[in-house]
Amino acid sequence: MADNTNKQTHITLADGTVIPQVGFGTYKLQGQQCYDAVRHAIATGYRHIDTAAVYANEQEVGRAIADAIAAGEITRKDLFVTTKVWNDCHGKQATEKAFHASMQRLGLDYLDCYLVHWPCQGNGLYTETWQTLVNLLGFGTVQTIGVCNFYPAVLDEIIAATDVTPVMNQIELHPGFSQATLRDYHQAHGIVTESWSPLGRGEMIEHPVVAAVAEDTGKTPAQVIIRWHMQLGCVVIPKSATPARIEENFDVFDFELTDGQMARLTALDGDDSAQKRRGPDPATFGVNQ
Ligand SMILES: NC(=O)c1ccc[n+]([C@@H]2O[C@H](COP(=O)([O-])OP(=O)(O)OC[C@H]3O[C@@H](n4cnc5c(N)ncnc54)[C@H](OP(=O)(O)O)[C@@H]3O)[C@@H](O)[C@H]2O)c1
């Protein structure tokens, strides 16, 4: 297995926090499979793990981290760990309780990044929830805070209400759904874009344009897509339960897409066969969910 630990790239967030650009997604990983996948990701060199309360795997993620530390593979400070507050825990008291419950399940004494999972506009509590994350920052158990699935109207609102801009917005982004407008907004506000479902839930790997660019580069379709995210300036968190794919997705630091190859992949936004969103629309998702 190629050791890419020291080749990996990092992004500095607006508050100075440094985040490994390629992280490991854990949505749908459960139980022993989750534990094994996270251990394998750490052994492969990933130093950034993305989980969430709603994934119901924080305990396994935490156990994998603890065992990797105990085995001498990493130290806690080598790792960047993100978790998220779910939609049914918005509002000051519920969010504080959710944060402490996540910390307990993860078994960590500090968290690198806490995110609001969805704005959940129907609940009307996203500003209070964001303010609660801002307050949590002051206690020192979380290093940095951000949001997921926020769009300009709700970003404007939370920034105006709290005077604190999220350092990162984790959004659905993949070839076929490159989110140019939202990325421009992020850039103007110093927010780093983090791509979820970066492989389009695995489906974009099959696309003929991706396959053609992969053939040109001699890399695999997944590697080409992950590199596209990196060259857009995004943090990217591919998920896999499969050891060989976990390694493949992290072997992305020794090649570059040309401007032409980048443009071909970005142009899939205009291609019906690339299918746009895989997940729900944040403007309507998450009312009491
Ligand atoms: N904030 C949010 O609202 C939100 C929403 C969704 C996801 N996320 C985060 O983003 C992470 C990634 O998104 P995702 O899990 O939805 O989708 P994804 O990473 O785009 O795709 C995962 C799928 O692709 C397959 N795959 C992975 N690497 C592959 C490779 N090299 N070749 C072929 N197939 C490959 C996986 O299969 P196997 O596992 O079978 O190998 C799995 O079915 C999540 O795990 C989660 O951490 C956040």
The ligand as an SDF file (V2000), in Angstrom:
LIG
                    3D

 48 52  0  0  0  0  0  0  0  0999 V2000
  -23.5890   16.8720    5.4980 N   0  0  0  0  0  0  0  0  0  0  0  0
  -24.4330   16.1070    4.8490 C   0  0  0  0  0  0  0  0  0  0  0  0
  -25.6470   16.3940    4.7640 O   0  0  0  0  0  0  0  0  0  0  0  0
  -23.9330   14.8610    4.1930 C   0  0  0  0  0  0  0  0  0  0  0  0
  -24.7800   14.1310    3.3470 C   0  0  0  0  0  0  0  0  0  0  0  0
  -24.2720   12.9790    2.7500 C   0  0  0  0  0  0  0  0  0  0  0  0
  -22.9580   12.5820    2.9900 C   0  0  0  0  0  0  0  0  0  0  0  0
  -22.1610   13.3000    3.8460 N   0  0  0  0  0  0  0  0  0  0  0  0
  -20.7540   12.8990    4.1260 C   0  0  0  0  0  0  0  0  0  0  0  0
  -20.0810   12.7500    2.8770 O   0  0  0  0  0  0  0  0  0  0  0  0
  -19.5050   11.4510    2.8170 C   0  0  0  0  0  0  0  0  0  0  0  0
  -19.4040   10.9610    1.3830 C   0  0  0  0  0  0  0  0  0  0  0  0
  -20.6840   10.9400    0.7520 O   0  0  0  0  0  0  0  0  0  0  0  0
  -21.4900    9.5890    0.4180 P   0  0  0  0  0  0  0  0  0  0  0  0
  -21.0780    8.5190    1.3710 O   0  0  0  0  0  0  0  0  0  0  0  0
  -22.9220    9.9600    0.3580 O   0  0  0  0  0  0  0  0  0  0  0  0
  -21.0870    9.2420   -1.0730 O   0  0  0  0  0  0  0  0  0  0  0  0
  -19.7440    9.1100   -1.9600 P   0  0  0  0  0  0  0  0  0  0  0  0
  -18.5280    9.2020   -1.1040 O   0  0  0  0  0  0  0  0  0  0  0  0
  -19.9210   10.0420   -3.0890 O   0  0  0  0  0  0  0  0  0  0  0  0
  -19.9030    7.6320   -2.5270 O   0  0  0  0  0  0  0  0  0  0  0  0
  -19.8680    6.4960   -1.7210 C   0  0  0  0  0  0  0  0  0  0  0  0
  -20.2110    5.3110   -2.6210 C   0  0  0  0  0  0  0  0  0  0  0  0
  -19.2210    5.1900   -3.6290 O   0  0  0  0  0  0  0  0  0  0  0  0
  -18.6290    3.9000   -3.5880 C   0  0  0  0  0  0  0  0  0  0  0  0
  -17.1900    4.0780   -3.8400 N   0  0  0  0  0  0  0  0  0  0  0  0
  -16.3030    4.7170   -3.0360 C   0  0  0  0  0  0  0  0  0  0  0  0
  -15.0790    4.7170   -3.5830 N   0  0  0  0  0  0  0  0  0  0  0  0
  -15.1770    4.0600   -4.7590 C   0  0  0  0  0  0  0  0  0  0  0  0
  -14.2450    3.7180   -5.7640 C   0  0  0  0  0  0  0  0  0  0  0  0
  -12.9720    4.0640   -5.6560 N   0  0  0  0  0  0  0  0  0  0  0  0
  -14.7010    3.0230   -6.8450 N   0  0  0  0  0  0  0  0  0  0  0  0
  -16.0030    2.6680   -6.9520 C   0  0  0  0  0  0  0  0  0  0  0  0
  -16.9350    2.9700   -6.0300 N   0  0  0  0  0  0  0  0  0  0  0  0
  -16.5310    3.6520   -4.9350 C   0  0  0  0  0  0  0  0  0  0  0  0
  -18.9090    3.3700   -2.2060 C   0  0  0  0  0  0  0  0  0  0  0  0
  -19.0170    1.9640   -2.2140 O   0  0  0  0  0  0  0  0  0  0  0  0
  -18.4140    0.9980   -1.0540 P   0  0  0  0  0  0  0  0  0  0  0  0
  -18.6220    1.6860    0.2630 O   0  0  0  0  0  0  0  0  0  0  0  0
  -19.2490   -0.2260   -1.2010 O   0  0  0  0  0  0  0  0  0  0  0  0
  -16.9690    0.7670   -1.3760 O   0  0  0  0  0  0  0  0  0  0  0  0
  -20.2580    4.0020   -1.8840 C   0  0  0  0  0  0  0  0  0  0  0  0
  -21.2980    3.2520   -2.4510 O   0  0  0  0  0  0  0  0  0  0  0  0
  -20.4710   10.6180    3.6870 C   0  0  0  0  0  0  0  0  0  0  0  0
  -19.9670    9.3600    3.9910 O   0  0  0  0  0  0  0  0  0  0  0  0
  -20.6590   11.5560    4.8480 C   0  0  0  0  0  0  0  0  0  0  0  0
  -19.5420   11.5030    5.7090 O   0  0  0  0  0  0  0  0  0  0  0  0
  -22.6390   14.4430    4.4280 C   0  0  0  0  0  0  0  0  0  0  0  0
  1  2  1  0
  2  3  2  0
  2  4  1  0
  4  5  1  0
  4 48  2  0
  5  6  2  0
  6  7  1  0
  7  8  2  0
  8  9  1  0
  8 48  1  0
  9 10  1  0
  9 46  1  0
 10 11  1  0
 11 12  1  0
 11 44  1  0
 12 13  1  0
 13 14  1  0
 14 15  2  0
 14 16  1  0
 14 17  1  0
 17 18  1  0
 18 19  2  0
 18 20  1  0
 18 21  1  0
 21 22  1  0
 22 23  1  0
 23 24  1  0
 23 42  1  0
 24 25  1  0
 25 26  1  0
 25 36  1  0
 26 27  1  0
 26 35  1  0
 27 28  2  0
 28 29  1  0
 29 30  1  0
 29 35  2  0
 30 31  1  0
 30 32  2  0
 32 33  1  0
 33 34  2  0
 34 35  1  0
 36 37  1  0
 36 42  1  0
 37 38  1  0
 38 39  2  0
 38 40  1  0
 38 41  1  0
 42 43  1  0
 44 45  1  0
 44 46  1  0
 46 47  1  0
M  CHG  2   8   1  16  -1
M  END
$$$$
